[in-house]
């Protein structure tokens, strides 16, 4: 599964709102905190509001907030809103002996969707992914001490999906 930059921004903005204290959060604050271009963020927030994930208020005291508790909004919901629901691929158009590969891609998609459905914005905001491995300190592995986002380290994978064993 490839997650577009737009979807990554939507997930980051929603996580920022999940971690925020109650009340409206200005789009400027979300953009600054997450390094999201403001004009791009505005269209994402509008899309999430129209889908019923966010509420908004205009004016000097305005901003955005989650329409439901963070524990009731999973990552799959946000991905589906931004990316759309994928269409069935049939046999993938593969001829002959390669035809079963379509089943592999379908199973992989189902696994990814199940994993994203299990993780809520509350998990992300608390940095406590369900089933996350625990390091020697009793803290989730890769928790607060994880590397800051930036260019990939030499030899690190660039983009693409996170291996399932890293999130379960």
Z-matrix of the N, CA and C atoms (Angstrom, degrees):
N
C 1 1.457
C 2 1.526 1 107.89
N 3 1.289 2 115.15 1 127.15
C 4 1.457 3 119.80 2 174.20
C 5 1.515 4 107.36 3 -99.80
N 6 1.311 5 115.24 4 129.94
C 7 1.458 6 121.26 5 178.47
C 8 1.525 7 106.95 6 -102.73
N 9 1.320 8 116.84 7 120.43
C 10 1.465 9 121.44 8 -178.40
C 11 1.525 10 110.69 9 -67.96
N 12 1.325 11 115.60 10 161.27
C 13 1.466 12 120.45 11 176.30
C 14 1.526 13 109.81 12 -59.24
N 15 1.319 14 117.18 13 -38.98
C 16 1.465 15 120.83 14 179.44
C 17 1.530 16 110.55 15 -59.78
N 18 1.329 17 117.19 16 -44.24
C 19 1.461 18 120.80 17 179.76
C 20 1.520 19 110.65 18 -67.66
N 21 1.314 20 117.56 19 -40.58
C 22 1.465 21 119.98 20 176.73
C 23 1.525 22 110.32 21 -60.69
N 24 1.321 23 117.23 22 -42.80
C 25 1.465 24 120.26 23 177.52
C 26 1.525 25 110.83 24 -62.55
N 27 1.327 26 117.17 25 -41.82
C 28 1.469 27 120.62 26 179.27
C 29 1.522 28 110.77 27 -61.90
N 30 1.321 29 116.96 28 -43.41
C 31 1.463 30 120.75 29 178.88
C 32 1.525 31 110.94 30 -64.89
N 33 1.324 32 117.12 31 -41.07
C 34 1.467 33 120.71 32 179.38
C 35 1.524 34 111.21 33 -66.46
N 36 1.325 35 117.28 34 -41.64
C 37 1.467 36 120.76 35 178.41
C 38 1.522 37 110.33 36 -64.03
N 39 1.329 38 117.22 37 -43.68
C 40 1.466 39 120.92 38 179.49
C 41 1.524 40 110.69 39 -64.77
N 42 1.328 41 117.61 40 -38.87
C 43 1.465 42 120.72 41 177.20
C 44 1.526 43 110.49 42 -64.44
N 45 1.317 44 116.45 43 -39.62
C 46 1.472 45 120.65 44 177.88
C 47 1.523 46 110.15 45 -60.84
N 48 1.329 47 116.90 46 -43.02
C 49 1.466 48 120.69 47 178.40
C 50 1.526 49 111.21 48 -67.41
N 51 1.325 50 117.32 49 -35.68
C 52 1.469 51 120.74 50 178.97
C 53 1.523 52 111.24 51 -65.21
N 54 1.321 53 117.08 52 -32.71
C 55 1.462 54 121.31 53 -178.44
C 56 1.527 55 112.82 54 -87.11
N 57 1.320 56 117.27 55 -12.10
C 58 1.469 57 121.57 56 -176.26
C 59 1.524 58 111.25 57 -75.76
N 60 1.335 59 116.26 58 152.84
C 61 1.465 60 118.66 59 173.16
C 62 1.527 61 110.15 60 -64.81
N 63 1.331 62 117.92 61 161.42
C 64 1.472 63 120.13 62 -179.44
C 65 1.528 64 111.87 63 -55.80
N 66 1.319 65 115.12 64 145.36
C 67 1.456 66 121.03 65 178.02
C 68 1.509 67 111.50 66 115.12
N 69 1.332 68 115.62 67 169.23
C 70 1.459 69 120.56 68 -178.26
C 71 1.529 70 112.58 69 -65.26
N 72 1.312 71 115.67 70 139.97
C 73 1.466 72 122.34 71 175.72
C 74 1.523 73 106.74 72 -115.91
N 75 1.336 74 117.53 73 120.03
C 76 1.468 75 119.60 74 -179.83
C 77 1.529 76 111.92 75 -61.74
N 78 1.318 77 115.71 76 144.29
C 79 1.462 78 120.91 77 178.90
C 80 1.527 79 110.83 78 -58.03
N 81 1.339 80 117.14 79 -34.53
C 82 1.468 81 120.22 80 179.12
C 83 1.519 82 110.81 81 -59.02
N 84 1.328 83 116.52 82 -40.04
C 85 1.463 84 120.93 83 -178.69
C 86 1.531 85 110.30 84 -67.94
N 87 1.329 86 117.02 85 -41.40
C 88 1.468 87 120.67 86 178.45
C 89 1.528 88 109.51 87 -63.38
N 90 1.332 89 116.15 88 -46.49
C 91 1.466 90 121.02 89 -178.93
C 92 1.522 91 110.80 90 -59.69
N 93 1.328 92 117.09 91 -45.20
C 94 1.460 93 120.95 92 -178.89
C 95 1.529 94 111.30 93 -67.01
N 96 1.321 95 116.88 94 -43.33
C 97 1.464 96 120.69 95 -177.22
C 98 1.524 97 111.96 96 -65.68
N 99 1.328 98 116.97 97 -33.67
C 100 1.456 99 120.61 98 -174.71
C 101 1.531 100 113.75 99 -108.29
N 102 1.326 101 117.47 100 -0.67
C 103 1.458 102 119.75 101 179.28
C 104 1.523 103 113.09 102 63.82
N 105 1.330 104 115.38 103 38.19
C 106 1.463 105 121.19 104 -179.55
C 107 1.526 106 108.29 105 -101.95
N 108 1.335 107 118.54 106 130.53
C 109 1.466 108 119.55 107 176.74
C 110 1.531 109 110.43 108 -56.00
N 111 1.327 110 115.99 109 130.51
C 112 1.459 111 121.79 110 -171.71
C 113 1.529 112 113.18 111 -58.31
N 114 1.321 113 118.20 112 -45.45
C 115 1.472 114 119.78 113 -177.50
C 116 1.529 115 110.86 114 -64.82
N 117 1.313 116 116.06 115 -36.43
C 118 1.462 117 121.06 116 177.55
C 119 1.527 118 109.26 117 -67.81
N 120 1.327 119 116.16 118 -43.00
C 121 1.463 120 120.89 119 -179.88
C 122 1.522 121 111.17 120 -61.90
N 123 1.321 122 117.55 121 -41.32
C 124 1.469 123 120.12 122 -179.45
C 125 1.528 124 111.59 123 -56.45
N 126 1.334 125 116.99 124 -42.96
C 127 1.468 126 118.96 125 -179.37
C 128 1.530 127 111.11 126 -70.09
N 129 1.313 128 117.72 127 -33.57
C 130 1.467 129 121.47 128 177.75
C 131 1.523 130 110.20 129 -67.80
N 132 1.334 131 116.93 130 -45.81
C 133 1.469 132 120.53 131 -179.99
C 134 1.526 133 110.69 132 -62.51
N 135 1.325 134 116.90 133 -38.89
C 136 1.467 135 120.78 134 177.07
C 137 1.531 136 110.29 135 -62.32
N 138 1.316 137 116.61 136 -44.14
C 139 1.466 138 120.92 137 179.06
C 140 1.536 139 110.74 138 -61.38
N 141 1.323 140 117.89 139 -43.43
C 142 1.469 141 121.35 140 179.37
C 143 1.528 142 111.31 141 -68.68
N 144 1.332 143 116.63 142 -34.35
C 145 1.468 144 119.74 143 177.24
C 146 1.521 145 110.42 144 -67.43
N 147 1.323 146 116.69 145 -45.78
C 148 1.474 147 120.18 146 179.47
C 149 1.529 148 112.00 147 -62.37
N 150 1.328 149 116.84 148 -28.86
C 151 1.466 150 121.03 149 179.39
C 152 1.533 151 111.79 150 -82.89
N 153 1.332 152 117.11 151 -4.55
C 154 1.460 153 120.26 152 177.33
C 155 1.513 154 115.41 153 87.63
N 156 1.327 155 118.08 154 11.11
C 157 1.461 156 121.03 155 178.62
C 158 1.526 157 110.84 156 -84.84
N 159 1.330 158 116.51 157 -32.48
C 160 1.465 159 121.69 158 -178.22
C 161 1.516 160 110.87 159 -120.63
N 162 1.326 161 114.41 160 156.18
C 163 1.460 162 122.77 161 166.18
C 164 1.520 163 106.12 162 -113.85
N 165 1.327 164 115.75 163 157.86
C 166 1.460 165 118.76 164 177.53
C 167 1.518 166 109.86 165 -140.19
N 168 1.316 167 113.41 166 160.07
C 169 1.464 168 121.57 167 177.30
C 170 1.520 169 106.76 168 -139.99
N 171 1.326 170 116.29 169 132.99
C 172 1.463 171 121.01 170 178.78
C 173 1.517 172 110.28 171 -86.15
N 174 1.318 173 114.73 172 167.10
C 175 1.451 174 120.73 173 173.36
C 176 1.515 175 113.06 174 102.19
N 177 1.342 176 115.57 175 179.80
C 178 1.463 177 120.37 176 -175.32
C 179 1.531 178 113.33 177 -63.30
N 180 1.307 179 117.36 178 -26.97
C 181 1.466 180 121.37 179 178.22
C 182 1.524 181 110.79 180 -100.10
N 183 1.328 182 116.22 181 14.53
C 184 1.456 183 121.37 182 -173.44
C 185 1.510 184 113.99 183 -84.74
N 186 1.306 185 113.06 184 178.46
C 187 1.457 186 120.77 185 179.87
C 188 1.514 187 110.00 186 157.15
N 189 1.309 188 115.33 187 -157.74
C 190 1.464 189 122.47 188 -176.79
C 191 1.517 190 109.76 189 -124.97
N 192 1.340 191 115.39 190 151.72
C 193 1.458 192 121.58 191 172.96
C 194 1.520 193 107.81 192 -151.34
N 195 1.323 194 115.69 193 161.38
C 196 1.467 195 120.41 194 -179.35
C 197 1.516 196 110.53 195 -67.91
N 198 1.321 197 116.93 196 139.84
C 199 1.464 198 122.39 197 -180.00
C 200 1.528 199 111.60 198 -78.29
N 201 1.327 200 116.93 199 -20.45
C 202 1.467 201 122.26 200 178.45
C 203 1.522 202 108.47 201 -135.18
N 204 1.313 203 117.68 202 165.65
C 205 1.468 204 118.91 203 175.91
C 206 1.531 205 111.14 204 -57.49
N 207 1.323 206 115.71 205 145.43
C 208 1.465 207 121.25 206 -177.65
C 209 1.525 208 112.13 207 -57.57
N 210 1.315 209 117.84 208 -29.86
C 211 1.457 210 121.54 209 179.24
C 212 1.515 211 113.84 210 -72.44
N 213 1.330 212 117.07 211 -9.97
C 214 1.466 213 121.25 212 179.40
C 215 1.526 214 112.78 213 -103.09
N 216 1.317 215 117.47 214 -0.31
C 217 1.471 216 121.44 215 -179.22
C 218 1.523 217 107.76 216 -114.57
N 219 1.329 218 116.20 217 113.61
C 220 1.463 219 118.07 218 -179.70
C 221 1.529 220 110.67 219 -98.75
N 222 1.320 221 114.43 220 164.17
C 223 1.461 222 119.78 221 -176.51
C 224 1.522 223 112.14 222 -64.77
N 225 1.330 224 117.29 223 -32.53
C 226 1.467 225 120.25 224 179.58
C 227 1.523 226 111.01 225 -61.70
N 228 1.325 227 117.26 226 -36.11
C 229 1.465 228 120.66 227 179.28
C 230 1.526 229 110.42 228 -62.44
N 231 1.313 230 116.56 229 -44.80
C 232 1.466 231 120.24 230 -178.83
C 233 1.526 232 110.51 231 -68.33
N 234 1.330 233 116.68 232 -42.56
C 235 1.464 234 119.96 233 177.83
C 236 1.528 235 110.00 234 -59.19
N 237 1.327 236 117.59 235 -44.01
C 238 1.472 237 121.02 236 -179.27
C 239 1.525 238 111.53 237 -64.64
N 240 1.327 239 117.52 238 -37.01
C 241 1.464 240 120.87 239 179.20
C 242 1.526 241 110.33 240 -64.61
N 243 1.318 242 116.29 241 -45.37
C 244 1.462 243 120.28 242 -174.42
C 245 1.529 244 112.03 243 -81.82
N 246 1.322 245 116.92 244 -43.33
C 247 1.468 246 121.07 245 -176.17
C 248 1.519 247 112.64 246 -86.96
N 249 1.334 248 116.75 247 -22.39
C 250 1.452 249 120.21 248 -172.42
C 251 1.519 250 109.86 249 86.78
N 252 1.300 251 116.08 250 163.73
C 253 1.461 252 120.88 251 179.74
C 254 1.519 253 107.91 252 -85.28
N 255 1.340 254 117.13 253 125.51
C 256 1.467 255 118.28 254 -178.31
C 257 1.524 256 111.72 255 -65.91
N 258 1.318 257 114.89 256 145.63
C 259 1.463 258 120.46 257 177.65
C 260 1.518 259 108.94 258 -83.38
N 261 1.315 260 115.83 259 153.01
C 262 1.462 261 120.30 260 176.70
C 263 1.512 262 110.07 261 -61.85
N 264 1.320 263 116.03 262 141.71
C 265 1.449 264 119.80 263 -175.84
C 266 1.509 265 114.29 264 -97.67
N 267 1.322 266 118.70 265 3.82
C 268 1.461 267 119.76 266 -177.53
C 269 1.509 268 109.86 267 58.91
N 270 1.310 269 117.30 268 -132.08
C 271 1.462 270 119.67 269 178.90
C 272 1.521 271 110.92 270 -93.28
N 273 1.313 272 118.00 271 11.79
C 274 1.452 273 121.95 272 178.33
C 275 1.516 274 113.12 273 73.69
N 276 1.326 275 116.78 274 1.97
C 277 1.449 276 119.14 275 -179.83
C 278 1.516 277 113.11 276 74.63
N 279 1.337 278 117.25 277 11.80
C 280 1.457 279 119.96 278 -179.44
C 281 1.523 280 109.41 279 -83.52
N 282 1.313 281 117.32 280 131.55
C 283 1.468 282 119.54 281 179.63
C 284 1.531 283 112.05 282 -87.56
N 285 1.297 284 114.82 283 157.29
C 286 1.467 285 122.51 284 169.57
C 287 1.516 286 115.05 285 54.53
N 288 1.334 287 115.02 286 -132.06
C 289 1.463 288 120.92 287 -173.95
C 290 1.524 289 113.10 288 -66.09
N 291 1.313 290 118.79 289 -18.57
C 292 1.470 291 121.74 290 179.83
C 293 1.519 292 112.66 291 -80.37
N 294 1.328 293 117.39 292 -9.56
C 295 1.461 294 121.62 293 -177.04
C 296 1.541 295 113.05 294 -52.86
N 297 1.348 296 120.63 295 -39.76
C 298 1.470 297 120.42 296 179.83
C 299 1.528 298 114.38 297 -63.31
N 300 1.327 299 117.82 298 -16.05
C 301 1.464 300 119.25 299 177.76
C 302 1.522 301 111.55 300 -59.33
N 303 1.318 302 117.53 301 -29.76
C 304 1.466 303 120.58 302 177.39
C 305 1.523 304 110.41 303 -59.98
N 306 1.334 305 117.28 304 -35.34
C 307 1.467 306 120.57 305 177.11
C 308 1.525 307 111.03 306 -67.25
N 309 1.325 308 116.36 307 -35.72
C 310 1.469 309 120.31 308 177.37
C 311 1.521 310 109.64 309 -62.74
N 312 1.340 311 117.17 310 -47.82
C 313 1.463 312 120.83 311 -178.61
C 314 1.525 313 110.34 312 -64.37
N 315 1.317 314 116.81 313 -37.60
C 316 1.462 315 120.71 314 178.80
C 317 1.525 316 110.87 315 -65.17
N 318 1.334 317 117.08 316 -44.28
C 319 1.469 318 120.89 317 178.95
C 320 1.524 319 110.68 318 -64.65
N 321 1.325 320 116.67 319 -39.81
C 322 1.458 321 120.55 320 178.20
C 323 1.523 322 110.36 321 -62.76
N 324 1.324 323 116.50 322 -44.87
C 325 1.463 324 120.80 323 177.96
C 326 1.530 325 110.60 324 -60.25
N 327 1.333 326 117.00 325 -44.18
C 328 1.466 327 120.78 326 179.60
C 329 1.524 328 111.11 327 -61.37
N 330 1.343 329 116.92 328 -40.18
C 331 1.465 330 120.80 329 179.04
C 332 1.529 331 110.64 330 -65.10
N 333 1.320 332 116.51 331 -45.07
C 334 1.464 333 120.39 332 179.15
C 335 1.517 334 110.90 333 -61.82
N 336 1.336 335 116.54 334 -43.91
C 337 1.459 336 120.17 335 -179.96
C 338 1.527 337 110.95 336 -63.97
N 339 1.331 338 117.09 337 -40.84
C 340 1.467 339 120.61 338 178.55
C 341 1.525 340 110.62 339 -62.85
N 342 1.327 341 116.78 340 -41.00
C 343 1.458 342 120.55 341 179.88
C 344 1.530 343 110.33 342 -65.42
N 345 1.324 344 117.62 343 -45.79
C 346 1.462 345 120.80 344 179.80
C 347 1.523 346 111.41 345 -66.59
N 348 1.326 347 117.47 346 -30.40
C 349 1.469 348 121.12 347 178.13
C 350 1.521 349 111.71 348 -70.60
N 351 1.317 350 116.57 349 -27.19
C 352 1.465 351 121.71 350 -178.65
C 353 1.528 352 112.05 351 -78.47
N 354 1.314 353 117.54 352 -25.66
C 355 1.467 354 121.65 353 -175.24
C 356 1.519 355 109.55 354 -96.09
N 357 1.333 356 116.04 355 123.17
C 358 1.461 357 121.46 356 179.66
C 359 1.525 358 110.47 357 -102.25
N 360 1.322 359 114.84 358 168.70
C 361 1.465 360 119.37 359 175.11
C 362 1.524 361 110.92 360 -62.90
N 363 1.330 362 117.27 361 -30.65
C 364 1.468 363 120.07 362 176.94
C 365 1.526 364 110.38 363 -63.70
N 366 1.323 365 117.83 364 -41.04
C 367 1.464 366 120.43 365 177.07
C 368 1.526 367 110.30 366 -59.50
N 369 1.322 368 116.03 367 -45.59
C 370 1.461 369 120.39 368 -178.20
C 371 1.526 370 110.05 369 -65.09
N 372 1.331 371 117.26 370 -46.26
C 373 1.467 372 121.23 371 -178.07
C 374 1.527 373 111.58 372 -62.43
N 375 1.338 374 117.16 373 -32.87
C 376 1.472 375 121.55 374 179.66
C 377 1.520 376 111.96 375 -89.73
N 378 1.341 377 117.06 376 -3.75
C 379 1.462 378 121.89 377 -176.34
C 380 1.527 379 110.23 378 55.70
N 381 1.337 380 115.48 379 45.16
C 382 1.467 381 120.79 380 -179.00
C 383 1.524 382 109.76 381 -136.11
N 384 1.316 383 115.43 382 73.18
C 385 1.455 384 119.60 383 -179.56
C 386 1.521 385 109.67 384 -64.91
N 387 1.332 386 117.93 385 138.87
C 388 1.462 387 120.09 386 -179.12
C 389 1.521 388 111.40 387 -61.32
N 390 1.333 389 114.68 388 132.00
C 391 1.459 390 119.91 389 177.71
C 392 1.511 391 114.36 390 72.58
N 393 1.350 392 117.74 391 13.79
C 394 1.462 393 120.19 392 -179.18
C 395 1.525 394 109.51 393 -65.37
N 396 1.335 395 117.80 394 139.59
C 397 1.458 396 119.95 395 178.19
C 398 1.519 397 110.33 396 -62.96
N 399 1.313 398 116.16 397 149.88
C 400 1.463 399 121.80 398 -178.84
C 401 1.513 400 108.24 399 -107.39
N 402 1.359 401 116.07 400 136.28
C 403 1.458 402 119.21 401 178.61
C 404 1.532 403 109.97 402 -87.43
N 405 1.310 404 118.50 403 -175.01
C 406 1.465 405 122.86 404 -175.66
C 407 1.514 406 114.70 405 -63.52
N 408 1.327 407 119.44 406 -16.86
C 409 1.461 408 121.81 407 -178.59
C 410 1.516 409 112.13 408 -89.23
N 411 1.320 410 117.44 409 -4.36
C 412 1.459 411 120.28 410 -176.24
C 413 1.516 412 112.34 411 87.93
N 414 1.328 413 116.85 412 -3.71
C 415 1.462 414 121.82 413 177.70
C 416 1.521 415 108.99 414 -91.06
N 417 1.331 416 117.39 415 153.77
C 418 1.464 417 118.34 416 176.58
C 419 1.520 418 110.71 417 -57.05
N 420 1.310 419 116.37 418 134.54
C 421 1.456 420 120.51 419 177.61
C 422 1.517 421 109.00 420 -61.75
N 423 1.329 422 116.27 421 136.57
C 424 1.458 423 119.53 422 179.64
C 425 1.506 424 112.30 423 74.83
N 426 1.313 425 117.87 424 17.42
C 427 1.460 426 122.15 425 -178.37
C 428 1.505 427 112.33 426 -72.00
N 429 1.321 428 117.47 427 -130.67
C 430 1.463 429 122.20 428 -172.93
C 431 1.522 430 113.61 429 -57.69
N 432 1.302 431 118.48 430 -24.26
C 433 1.449 432 120.07 431 -177.69
C 434 1.515 433 113.96 432 -88.74
N 435 1.312 434 117.98 433 9.72
C 436 1.463 435 118.99 434 -175.60
C 437 1.522 436 111.00 435 -69.75
N 438 1.311 437 114.84 436 158.88
C 439 1.456 438 122.79 437 -178.41
C 440 1.522 439 110.16 438 -62.26
N 441 1.313 440 115.45 439 139.39
C 442 1.461 441 121.06 440 177.28
C 443 1.519 442 109.71 441 -67.17
N 444 1.345 443 117.22 442 150.04
C 445 1.461 444 119.13 443 177.57
C 446 1.516 445 110.57 444 -60.51
N 447 1.271 446 115.83 445 150.28
C 448 1.453 447 121.04 446 178.94
C 449 1.510 448 108.38 447 168.04
N 450 1.324 449 115.85 448 -162.71
C 451 1.457 450 117.56 449 -179.88
C 452 1.523 451 109.98 450 -63.50
N 453 1.324 452 117.23 451 147.22
C 454 1.454 453 119.26 452 179.66
C 455 1.516 454 111.08 453 -63.30
N 456 1.327 455 115.73 454 147.24
C 457 1.454 456 120.13 455 175.43
C 458 1.515 457 108.39 456 -68.62
N 459 1.308 458 115.34 457 157.82
C 460 1.457 459 119.52 458 179.54
C 461 1.524 460 108.93 459 -56.48
N 462 1.316 461 115.57 460 128.19
C 463 1.461 462 120.87 461 179.67
C 464 1.514 463 113.78 462 85.65
N 465 1.340 464 117.94 463 -6.82
C 466 1.468 465 120.36 464 179.86
C 467 1.519 466 109.47 465 -78.77
N 468 1.314 467 115.33 466 151.47
C 469 1.464 468 120.20 467 177.94
C 470 1.517 469 109.77 468 -66.13
N 471 1.292 470 117.09 469 145.50
C 472 1.462 471 121.91 470 178.54
C 473 1.514 472 108.66 471 -104.11
N 474 1.331 473 116.41 472 111.41
C 475 1.460 474 120.89 473 176.44
C 476 1.514 475 111.59 474 64.31
N 477 1.325 476 115.41 475 -158.38
C 478 1.450 477 120.68 476 179.20
C 479 1.518 478 111.69 477 77.19
N 480 1.304 479 116.27 478 -176.47
C 481 1.456 480 120.14 479 -175.04
C 482 1.515 481 112.05 480 -75.53
N 483 1.319 482 115.37 481 153.96
C 484 1.451 483 121.71 482 172.42
C 485 1.523 484 106.06 483 -83.25
N 486 1.330 485 117.81 484 132.07
C 487 1.462 486 118.22 485 -179.94
C 488 1.525 487 110.48 486 -56.48
N 489 1.344 488 117.43 487 138.30
C 490 1.464 489 120.80 488 -177.14
C 491 1.521 490 113.41 489 -54.43
N 492 1.345 491 118.09 490 -34.17
C 493 1.462 492 118.77 491 -178.32
C 494 1.526 493 112.01 492 -69.98
N 495 1.325 494 118.47 493 -12.96
C 496 1.458 495 121.64 494 177.68
C 497 1.519 496 111.59 495 -82.84
N 498 1.343 497 118.78 496 -18.74
C 499 1.458 498 121.63 497 -177.86
C 500 1.514 499 113.41 498 -112.95
N 501 1.300 500 118.52 499 -1.99
C 502 1.467 501 117.66 500 -178.57
C 503 1.499 502 111.20 501 -115.05
